[in-house]
Amino acid sequence: MLPGPVMRTRSIHRGDIVLVSRKGRLFHARVAGLGATGGFDVVPLERNVSYRQAAAREIVDHWAHAARETGSEPAAGQISFDDLL
């Protein structure tokens, strides 16, 4: 895999999804927090992956977790669970 642009790890936070390249293997993982050695603690999304940590240089891509807006009204025409009872 050719090296791409430099990944800025400052923008990676808990709950974000990252694409990790570890020992030639690509897998998606959710960031659980910062690791003790300066990398990231991750939870792989694939069942057959056992890696639980990723160094900053192993992160290939990053998708930020968007928080839900609280207190907003549902879209017009959307059925709520309250109406189902």
Backbone hydrogen bonds, N-H to C=O, Kabsch-Sander energy under -0.5 kcal/mol:
donor,donor_aa,acceptor,acceptor_aa,energy
9,T,7,M,-0.7
11,S,8,R,-0.8
12,I,9,T,-1.4
13,H,11,S,-0.5
15,G,31,V,-2.9
16,D,13,H,-1.9
17,I,63,W,-2.3
18,V,29,A,-2.8
19,L,61,D,-2.3
20,V,18,V,-0.6
20,V,27,F,-3.1
21,S,58,E,-2.9
22,R,20,V,-0.6
22,R,25,R,-2.6
23,K,21,S,-0.5
25,R,22,R,-1.7
27,F,20,V,-2.1
29,A,18,V,-2.3
30,R,43,V,-2.6
31,V,16,D,-2.8
32,A,41,D,-3.2
33,G,41,D,-1.3
35,G,39,G,-2.3
38,G,35,G,-1.0
40,F,54,A,-2.8
41,D,33,G,-2.7
42,V,40,F,-0.5
42,V,52,R,-2.3
43,V,30,R,-2.6
45,L,28,H,-2.7
46,E,28,H,-0.6
49,V,46,E,-0.9
54,A,40,F,-2.3
58,E,55,A,-1.3
59,I,56,A,-1.1
60,V,19,L,-3.3
60,V,58,E,-0.6
61,D,19,L,-1.2
63,W,17,I,-3.1
66,A,64,A,-0.6
67,A,65,H,-0.6
78,Q,75,A,-2.0
83,D,80,S,-0.7
84,L,81,F,-0.9
85,L,82,D,-0.8
